[in-house]
């Protein structure tokens, strides 16, 4: 997988800190379809753009924008899932599977951890999804994976359900770790690396 060249069918802008770095802003700019969680709609609109859809429980968008953009506002009142998940589900129900998520981190650490951990749930729902932050990209993986990189590029691997770990092209060979910290602070030694495993894990690549 070469995440840098991926063309996403849609981008979801979450209600965390609005992106400032080049990579997530490019993802937004290149997206053919933009869905704002309702907490992100005000800032996206204030930057001079209009989303294709606004999805959430409707409690975070300003009254002005709520009235002005009522035609693209999809209020989902159930509280069993967060707005990010509602936005992803909204896209999947319309046949959109290749999804980028930005603006999902920052502000509150508990929300950040929750949003990141949900990536694996989205894969189980049928999405092909990545999450771009101002510092790197989270990529949910299952089984064997291969990636392009650059020598010295930093990465971390977080285990969810995986076993029988092995790797090629990393400075520190991986093993069957359980605690999340055990897979952090690794490094690419060449222009590609691969991970072999049975089960699910989450990769974070620094830009």
N, C-alpha and C positions, 0 to 999 in steps of 0.2 A: 504493500500500500504506500502510495506517495501522497500524503495528505496535503502537501504544498500545491499540487496540481489538480486536486479534486475540485470538480464542479458540483456544487450543492444545489439541489432543487429548491431549497428554502432555508432561511435562517430564522431562528427564534432568538429574540432579544429579551433577556431576562431582566428581573427587577433588582439586580445587584448594582455594582458600580458600572457606569456606562464606559465602554472601552475607550482607551486613549492610544494604544499602541497600533502600529501600522497593520500588523497581520489581522487582528479581528476587525478593524475598520475596513480593510480590503474585502474581507469575507462579506461584510454587510453591503459594501458598495457593489460587489459582483453578484449578489443574490438576485435571482429572478423573481423571488417571492419573499416578502418579509412579514413575519408575525411578531407582534409585540405582546409580551405579557402586559397586562394593564398597568402595572407599575412602571414599565419602561416607555409606555407610549408618549407621555408628556415630553420626555427628554428627546426622544427620536423626532417627534414633531417639531420641537423647538429648534432642532438642527436643520430645519427646512425640508424635511421629507415627510411623506405620508405612507404609513404601512398598508399592506394589502389586507391585513386583518389584525384586530386587537382581541386577545383571548384572556379570560380570567374571570374572577368573581365580581369584577367591576368596582371594587372598593378602593382602588388606588389611583385611578385616573381622575383628572380634574373634572369638575362639573362642566366646564366650558367644552373641553375636548370630548367628554362623554356625550354631550348634546350634539356637537358639530359632526362627530364621526359615528353617530349611532348606527349608520348603515353598514359599518364594517366591524362593529363591536359585538362580540359573541360572548355573552355572559353565561357562565356555567357556575351555578350556585353551590354545587356539592363541595364539601370540605374534606373529603377523603384523600384528595390529591392536591398538590400545589399548582400554581399557575403555569410553571414550566411544563409539568406533566400534561396539563390540560392543553397547552399549545402543541406539544408533540402529538398527543392523541388526535387533536383537531386535524393535523396534517396527515397522519396515518389513515384516518377515516376518509381522506380525499385522495388516497393513493400515493401520497408523497412520502418517500422513505429515506432519501438521502438528505440528511438534515444537519446543519451546523447550529450550534448554540453559542451565543456570546452574551456577555453581561450577566453571567450567572454567579459570579463570585464577588467577594467584597461585602462591605457594610456589616454583615453579621456572620461570624464564623460558623455558627450552627447551621444557618441556611446554606452556606457555601459547601460544607461537608455533605449535607443532604442532597443538594443539587448535583454534586459530582457523583455521589453514590448511585443516583438514579440513572446514570448512563447505562449501567448494566441492565436495569429494568427495561429501558427503551429497546435495547438489543433483543431482549426476550419478547418484546412486543412486535418485533419485525423491523425496527428502524436501523438504518446504517448511519450512525451519528458520531460526531466529534464535538468537543467543547473547546472553544478558543478563549484563552484569557489574555491579559496583557503580557504574560511571561512565557506562555507555552500552550501546548494543546494536549487535552486528555482524549485518549482513544481506547474505547472498550474493545477487548479482544477475547477470542475463544479459540483454543487449540493452537495450531502453528501459525505464526505471523512473521512477515519480513518487512523491513522498512529501509528507506534511504535515509542517510544522515550525513553529517560531516565529522571528521576526526575531532575529538574533544567535546562533541556535543553532549550535554548533560541530560540524563533521563532517570526516571524512577518507575518501578513496577509495583503495583499493589495487588495482592492476591485476594481473590474472592472465593472461588471454588476449585482452583487449579491444583494439580499435583504433577509429578514427573517433569519438573522444570529442567530445561537446559537452554543454553544460549550459544550463539556464535557472534563474534564481532563486538563483544562488550569487554571492558577492562576488568570487571569483576564477574566471573561466571555465576549464574544464579542457581539456586537450589530450592528444595521444597520448603520455603519459608512460610510462616503463618502470620506473624505480626507484620503490619503494614510497613513499619520503619525498616524492616530487614531488607526490603527491596529498593530502598531509596539510594540516591547519591551514586548512581552508576554513570558510565561514560562510554561513548562510542570510540572505537579505535580506528575505524576506517570509514568508508562511504556507504556502508550498509550494515545491518545487523539482523539477526533472526532470533526468535524465541520459540521453543517447542514446549508444549504443555498439554495436559488433559484438563479441560475445564476453563473457567473464566478468570480474567485478570484485567487490570486497568493500567495502561501505559501513559506516562506523562513525559513529553519531550519538550525541553526548553528550546525556544527559538534560537 
